């Protein structure tokens, strides 16, 4: 099974998501962040589960959906996975990945 590494940027996004939701409901915030984390674990078992992000051609970047969020990850040639970020569906993801 592949190893998943969360980049600092991805950890920042998770914290930002938690902070935003927890202003109104800390319990819901924890549930959302835990759900995102658990969904990302599916990548270790099924690395190509997400759709390929075609805006980046020189690396295999993929996007996996969880509710309103997109988990962007990089498949490394070693088989390991780097989670690059977690983005709300309303955000222009190209601003952050390209």
C-alpha positions in Angstrom: 0.0 0.0 0.0 1.2 3.5 -0.9 2.4 6.0 1.8 0.5 9.2 2.1 2.3 12.4 3.0 0.4 15.6 3.8 2.3 18.6 2.6 2.5 21.7 4.9 0.2 23.4 2.5 -2.4 20.6 2.7 -2.2 20.7 6.5 -2.7 24.5 6.4 -5.8 24.0 4.2 -7.2 21.5 6.7 -6.6 23.8 9.6 -8.2 26.7 7.7 -11.3 24.6 6.9 -11.6 23.6 10.6 -11.2 27.2 11.8 -13.8 28.5 9.4 -16.4 25.9 10.2 -15.7 25.9 13.9 -16.7 29.5 14.2 -20.2 28.3 14.0 -20.0 24.6 15.0 -16.7 23.0 16.4 -18.3 19.5 16.3 -19.2 19.8 12.6 -15.7 21.2 11.9 -14.1 18.2 13.5 -16.4 15.9 11.6 -15.6 17.5 8.2 -11.9 17.5 8.7 -12.0 13.8 9.9 -14.1 12.9 6.9 -11.6 14.6 4.5 -8.7 12.7 6.2 -10.6 9.4 6.0 -11.5 9.9 2.4 -7.8 10.6 1.6 -6.9 7.2 3.1 -8.8 5.7 0.1 -6.0 7.0 -2.1 -3.5 4.7 -0.4 -5.5 1.6 -1.5 -6.6 3.0 -4.8 -4.1 5.6 -6.0 -5.9 6.4 -9.3 -9.3 6.8 -7.7 -9.3 10.5 -8.3 -9.7 12.1 -11.8 -6.6 13.3 -13.5 -6.0 17.0 -13.3 -5.1 17.8 -16.9 -3.9 21.4 -16.4 -0.6 19.9 -15.1 0.9 17.6 -17.7 4.4 17.0 -16.4 3.2 15.4 -13.1 0.4 13.0 -12.2 -1.8 15.3 -10.1 -5.3 13.9 -9.3 -8.4 15.2 -7.6 -10.6 13.2 -5.2 -13.9 14.6 -4.1 -15.3 14.7 -0.6 -18.5 16.6 -0.2 -17.9 20.2 -1.3 -14.1 19.7 -1.1 -11.5 18.6 -3.6 -8.4 16.7 -2.3 -5.5 17.4 -4.7 -2.7 14.8 -4.7 0.4 13.9 -6.5 1.2 10.3 -7.5 5.0 10.0 -7.2 7.0 7.6 -9.4 7.8 5.6 -6.3 4.1 4.9 -5.8 3.9 7.2 -2.8 1.4 10.0 -2.6 1.7 13.7 -1.6 -1.6 15.4 -0.6 -1.1 18.9 -2.1 -4.1 20.7 -0.7 -7.8 20.5 0.1 -9.9 23.1 -1.7 -13.5 24.1 -1.4 -15.4 23.5 -4.7 -16.1 27.2 -5.1 -12.3 28.1 -5.2 -10.4 28.4 -8.4 -8.1 25.5 -7.9 -5.8 26.6 -10.8 -4.7 29.5 -8.7 -3.2 27.2 -6.2 -1.9 24.3 -8.2 -0.4 25.9 -11.3 
